[in-house]
Amino acid sequence: MHKRPFGRTGMEVPELVLGGGIVGGILILADEDTRRTALERTVAAGIDWIDTAAQYGNGVSEETIGRNLPTLHPRPRISTKFRLKPADLFDIGGAVERCLEASLKRLDLDRIELFQLHNQLGGGDPNRAMPVEHVLRKEGVADALDALKARGLIAASGFTALGETHALMQVANSGRFDSAQVYYNMLNPSAAWTKAPAGWPAQDFSGLIAACRRHGTAVMNIRAMAGGALASPERHGREVVIASGAELDRDFARAAAVREALGADFGTPAQTAIRFALANPDIACIDFGIATLAHLDEALAAYALGPLPDEAIRRLEPLWASDFGLA
């Protein structure tokens, strides 16, 4: 598998990265043999990076990885995430370090490649969202992560680019983070745009990928399949809306319009979604989740087909300009 530069870090990352979250769920919900097989087949395919979080299955995803890491060859690199609560804001440095210690214990590791803020940014639920002030201020999150880098406990720092767009742009433009997990897919590719079309009905992430590029911040693409809407018309029951302007019924209707426009000309719906993200050279890697081993095979087949060609993009452009014909 080809690798791309991971921003300014000097690391390279495979173009596909296995995600350990609940939307895919295989590292949390499958039986132990299937979990182990998924990890073995992932690294055998050249995917030497697994992305997880403390919140995925309340630590179960990290524990699954930790149990299996000693027997995986080649041994994959690991990134994980932490979420701070309001009480943690009185001692951000201590809270971030405690989160890392807990994740390292579950992963059975002494250090990891990437540690990422998992809170949404801006306003909203105080248990999930964080004002930018606490991220960028003295002794805030960015300072805490820099301290962990200086101690060699993490190689790089990252943030999850979800929440209010102006807050995401402020953090991206600070240049304080080595990577950003960016929402980008065929239903909402606005993170790669300079400006969204008039009346754009979903969250407008315009300028976010460009801001990351300016600062050498690696872009990890999340939700390439829009939580499953782009992969299949059937709902799996683990869908979680994470961007404003998204709504499950609307997303599935938009995904149906994408399938009608593209047909089977570019692979299965899931393969087409992965190929769309592969076509963006500003993306360092696609963080994809799987529910079954067959989903891994499908992702690898999409990778073998290569980036989505310009012809497919031209078919999508009228959909983006018209809210997929649903307006």
C-alpha positions as CSV (number, residue, x, y, z in Angstrom):
1,M,0.0,0.0,0.0
2,H,1.3,3.4,-0.9
3,K,2.0,5.9,1.8
4,R,1.6,9.7,1.9
5,P,3.5,12.2,4.0
6,F,1.8,12.8,7.4
7,G,1.9,16.6,7.3
8,R,5.1,18.1,8.7
9,T,5.8,15.2,11.1
10,G,8.3,13.4,8.9
11,M,6.2,10.3,9.2
12,E,4.4,8.6,6.4
13,V,1.0,7.0,6.7
14,P,-0.8,4.3,4.6
15,E,-3.5,5.8,2.4
16,L,-6.0,3.6,4.3
17,V,-6.1,3.5,8.1
18,L,-8.3,1.2,10.1
19,G,-10.7,3.0,12.4
20,G,-11.7,1.3,15.7
21,G,-14.9,3.1,16.3
22,I,-18.5,2.0,16.9
23,V,-19.9,2.9,13.5
24,G,-17.8,0.0,12.0
25,G,-17.6,-1.7,15.3
26,I,-15.6,-4.9,14.5
27,L,-13.0,-4.3,17.2
28,I,-15.8,-3.7,19.8
29,L,-18.7,-5.9,18.9
30,A,-17.3,-9.0,17.0
31,D,-16.2,-12.2,18.7
32,E,-12.5,-12.3,19.7
33,D,-11.4,-14.5,16.8
34,T,-12.9,-12.1,14.3
35,R,-11.3,-9.1,16.0
36,R,-7.9,-10.8,15.8
37,T,-8.4,-11.9,12.2
38,A,-9.5,-8.3,11.3
39,L,-6.3,-6.9,12.7
40,E,-4.1,-9.6,11.2
41,R,-5.6,-9.1,7.7
42,T,-5.3,-5.4,8.1
43,V,-1.6,-5.3,8.7
44,A,-1.0,-8.1,6.1
45,A,-2.6,-5.7,3.5
46,G,0.0,-3.0,4.3
47,I,-2.2,-0.9,6.7
48,D,0.3,-0.3,9.4
49,W,-1.8,2.3,11.3
50,I,-4.9,1.8,13.5
51,D,-6.8,4.8,14.9
52,T,-9.0,4.4,18.0
53,A,-10.2,6.4,21.0
54,A,-10.8,5.9,24.7
55,Q,-14.5,6.5,24.1
56,Y,-14.9,3.7,21.5
57,G,-16.7,1.1,23.5
58,N,-15.6,2.7,26.7
59,G,-12.1,1.5,26.2
60,V,-13.0,-1.8,24.6
61,S,-11.4,-0.9,21.2
62,E,-8.1,0.1,22.8
63,E,-8.1,-3.1,24.9
64,T,-8.7,-5.2,21.8
65,I,-5.8,-3.6,20.1
66,G,-3.6,-4.0,23.2
67,R,-4.3,-7.7,23.5
68,N,-3.4,-8.4,19.9
69,L,-0.5,-6.0,19.2
70,P,2.2,-8.5,20.4
71,T,1.3,-11.0,17.7
72,L,0.8,-8.6,14.8
73,H,3.4,-8.6,12.1
74,P,4.3,-6.1,10.9
75,R,3.4,-4.3,14.1
76,P,1.1,-1.3,13.3
77,R,1.4,2.2,14.7
78,I,-1.4,3.4,16.9
79,S,-3.3,6.7,17.3
80,T,-5.9,7.3,19.9
81,K,-8.1,10.2,21.2
82,F,-9.1,11.7,24.5
83,R,-12.1,13.8,25.6
84,L,-12.0,16.3,28.4
85,K,-14.9,17.1,30.7
86,P,-15.7,20.5,32.3
87,A,-14.0,19.6,35.6
88,D,-10.7,18.8,33.7
89,L,-10.4,22.4,32.6
90,F,-9.0,23.4,36.0
91,D,-5.9,21.2,35.3
92,I,-5.8,20.6,31.6
93,G,-2.2,19.3,31.6
94,G,-2.8,16.8,34.4
95,A,-6.1,15.7,32.8
96,V,-4.5,15.1,29.3
97,E,-1.6,13.2,30.9
98,R,-4.0,11.0,32.9
99,C,-6.0,10.3,29.7
100,L,-2.8,9.2,28.0
101,E,-1.7,7.0,30.9
102,A,-5.1,5.2,30.8
103,S,-5.0,4.7,27.0
104,L,-1.4,3.4,27.2
105,K,-2.4,0.9,29.9
106,R,-5.3,-0.4,27.8
107,L,-3.1,-0.5,24.7
108,D,-0.2,-2.1,26.7
109,L,2.2,0.5,25.2
110,D,4.8,2.9,26.4
111,R,4.2,5.5,23.7
112,I,2.0,6.1,20.7
113,E,2.4,7.9,17.4
114,L,-0.6,10.3,17.7
115,F,-2.7,11.6,20.5
116,Q,-5.8,13.6,19.5
117,L,-8.3,15.9,21.2
118,H,-11.7,14.3,20.7
119,N,-13.9,17.1,22.0
120,Q,-16.0,19.1,19.5
121,L,-14.9,22.7,19.3
122,G,-17.0,25.7,20.0
123,G,-20.3,25.8,21.9
124,G,-22.8,23.0,22.6
125,D,-22.9,20.2,25.2
126,P,-20.2,21.1,27.7
127,N,-19.4,17.4,28.3
128,R,-18.5,17.0,24.6
129,A,-17.7,20.5,23.3
130,M,-14.8,22.8,24.2
131,P,-14.3,26.5,23.7
132,V,-11.2,27.3,21.6
133,E,-9.8,29.3,24.5
134,H,-9.1,26.2,26.5
135,V,-7.3,24.6,23.5
136,L,-5.0,27.4,22.6
137,R,-4.4,29.3,25.9
138,K,-1.3,29.0,28.0
139,E,-1.4,25.6,29.8
140,G,-4.3,24.6,27.5
141,V,-4.6,21.5,25.4
142,A,-2.0,22.4,22.8
143,D,0.5,23.1,25.5
144,A,-0.3,19.8,27.2
145,L,0.2,17.8,24.1
146,D,3.5,19.7,23.3
147,A,4.7,18.6,26.7
148,L,3.9,15.0,26.1
149,K,5.8,15.2,22.7
150,A,8.8,16.7,24.5
151,R,8.8,13.7,26.9
152,G,8.7,11.2,24.0
153,L,5.3,9.8,25.0
154,I,3.7,10.8,21.8
155,A,5.2,11.5,18.4
156,A,2.5,13.9,17.2
157,S,-0.7,15.8,18.3
158,G,-4.0,16.1,16.6
159,F,-7.6,17.4,17.0
160,T,-11.0,16.3,15.8
161,A,-12.3,18.9,13.4
162,L,-15.9,18.8,14.4
163,G,-18.0,21.5,16.1
164,E,-18.5,25.1,15.0
165,T,-16.7,25.8,11.7
166,H,-15.3,29.1,12.9
167,A,-13.8,27.4,15.9
168,L,-12.3,24.6,13.7
169,M,-10.7,27.3,11.5
170,Q,-9.3,29.1,14.5
171,V,-7.6,26.0,15.7
172,A,-6.4,24.9,12.3
173,N,-5.0,28.4,11.6
174,S,-3.1,28.3,14.9
175,G,-0.8,25.7,13.5
176,R,-0.5,24.1,16.9
177,F,-1.5,20.6,15.9
178,D,0.2,18.1,13.7
179,S,-3.0,16.5,12.3
180,A,-6.8,17.1,12.0
181,Q,-9.5,14.6,11.5
182,V,-11.7,16.2,8.9
183,Y,-15.3,15.3,7.8
184,Y,-15.2,14.8,4.0
185,N,-17.3,12.7,1.7
186,M,-19.5,12.8,-1.4
187,L,-22.5,14.1,0.6
188,N,-20.4,17.0,2.1
189,P,-17.0,17.7,0.4
190,S,-17.1,21.3,1.5
191,A,-13.9,21.0,3.6
192,A,-12.0,20.9,0.3
193,W,-13.8,24.0,-1.2
194,T,-12.9,27.6,-1.1
195,K,-16.6,28.5,-0.9
196,A,-19.8,26.5,-0.8
197,P,-22.6,27.0,-3.3
198,A,-25.3,29.5,-2.3
199,G,-27.8,27.8,-0.1
200,W,-25.5,24.9,0.8
201,P,-27.8,22.9,3.2
202,A,-25.1,21.1,5.2
203,Q,-22.4,22.3,7.5
204,D,-20.0,24.4,5.6
205,F,-16.4,23.4,6.3
206,S,-15.0,25.5,3.4
207,G,-11.3,26.4,3.8
208,L,-10.5,23.8,6.4
209,I,-8.3,21.5,4.3
210,A,-6.6,24.6,2.8
211,A,-5.8,25.9,6.3
212,C,-4.3,22.5,7.2
213,R,-2.2,22.5,4.1
214,R,-0.8,26.0,4.9
215,H,0.4,24.8,8.3
216,G,1.6,21.4,7.3
217,T,-1.2,19.8,9.3
218,A,-1.9,16.3,8.1
219,V,-5.6,15.6,7.2
220,M,-7.1,12.3,8.3
221,N,-10.4,11.9,6.4
222,I,-13.2,10.7,8.7
223,R,-16.7,9.6,7.6
224,A,-15.8,8.9,4.0
225,M,-18.9,6.8,3.8
226,A,-21.1,9.3,5.8
227,G,-21.5,6.9,8.7
228,G,-22.8,4.2,6.3
229,A,-25.3,6.2,4.2
230,L,-22.9,6.1,1.2
231,A,-22.1,2.4,1.7
232,S,-25.6,0.9,1.6
233,P,-29.3,1.9,1.6
234,E,-29.7,-0.4,4.6
235,R,-29.2,1.1,8.0
236,H,-27.0,-0.7,10.5
237,G,-28.3,1.0,13.6
238,R,-25.0,2.6,14.7
239,E,-25.4,5.8,12.7
240,V,-24.4,8.9,14.7
241,V,-24.8,12.4,13.1
242,I,-21.6,14.4,13.9
243,A,-21.9,17.4,11.6
244,S,-24.5,20.2,11.7
245,G,-26.9,20.2,8.9
246,A,-26.8,16.4,8.7
247,E,-29.9,14.4,9.4
248,L,-30.2,10.6,8.8
249,D,-33.2,10.6,6.5
250,R,-31.8,13.4,4.5
251,D,-28.4,11.8,4.3
252,F,-29.8,8.5,3.0
253,A,-31.9,10.4,0.5
254,R,-28.8,12.3,-0.7
255,A,-26.8,9.0,-0.9
256,A,-29.6,7.5,-3.0
257,A,-29.1,10.4,-5.5
258,V,-25.4,9.7,-5.6
259,R,-26.0,6.0,-6.4
260,E,-28.4,7.0,-9.2
261,A,-25.9,9.4,-10.7
262,L,-22.9,7.1,-10.6
263,G,-24.6,3.7,-11.0
264,A,-22.2,0.8,-10.8
265,D,-19.6,2.4,-13.1
266,F,-17.0,3.0,-10.4
267,G,-17.5,0.0,-8.1
268,T,-19.9,-0.7,-5.2
269,P,-21.3,2.3,-3.3
270,A,-18.7,1.8,-0.5
271,Q,-15.9,1.4,-3.0
272,T,-16.9,4.6,-4.8
273,A,-17.0,6.5,-1.5
274,I,-13.4,5.4,-0.6
275,R,-12.2,6.2,-4.1
276,F,-13.7,9.7,-3.9
277,A,-11.5,10.4,-0.8
278,L,-8.5,8.8,-2.5
279,A,-8.8,11.3,-5.3
280,N,-8.0,14.3,-3.0
281,P,-4.2,14.7,-2.8
282,D,-4.5,16.9,0.3
283,I,-5.7,14.0,2.4
284,A,-3.0,12.0,4.1
285,C,-5.2,9.0,4.8
286,I,-8.7,7.7,5.0
287,D,-9.8,6.5,8.4
288,F,-12.4,3.8,7.6
289,G,-14.3,1.4,9.9
290,I,-15.6,-2.1,9.2
291,A,-18.3,-4.3,10.7
292,T,-17.3,-7.5,9.0
293,L,-14.2,-9.0,7.3
294,A,-16.0,-8.7,4.0
295,H,-16.0,-4.9,4.5
296,L,-12.2,-5.0,4.8
297,D,-12.0,-6.9,1.5
298,E,-14.3,-4.3,-0.1
299,A,-12.1,-1.5,1.1
300,L,-9.0,-3.1,-0.2
301,A,-10.7,-3.7,-3.6
302,A,-11.6,0.0,-3.7
303,Y,-8.0,0.8,-3.1
304,A,-6.9,-1.4,-5.9
305,L,-9.2,0.4,-8.3
306,G,-7.5,3.7,-7.4
307,P,-8.8,7.3,-7.1
308,L,-12.2,8.2,-8.5
309,P,-11.8,9.6,-12.0
310,D,-12.8,13.1,-13.1
311,E,-15.8,11.7,-15.0
312,A,-17.4,10.7,-11.7
313,I,-16.7,14.0,-10.1
314,R,-18.4,15.8,-13.0
315,R,-21.5,13.7,-12.4
316,L,-21.5,14.7,-8.7
317,E,-21.1,18.5,-9.2
318,P,-24.8,19.1,-10.3
319,L,-25.9,17.3,-7.1
320,W,-23.8,19.5,-4.9
321,A,-25.2,22.6,-6.6
322,S,-28.9,21.5,-6.1
323,D,-28.9,19.8,-2.7
324,F,-29.0,16.5,-4.6
325,G,-32.3,17.4,-6.2
326,L,-34.0,17.4,-2.8
327,A,-34.4,21.2,-2.4
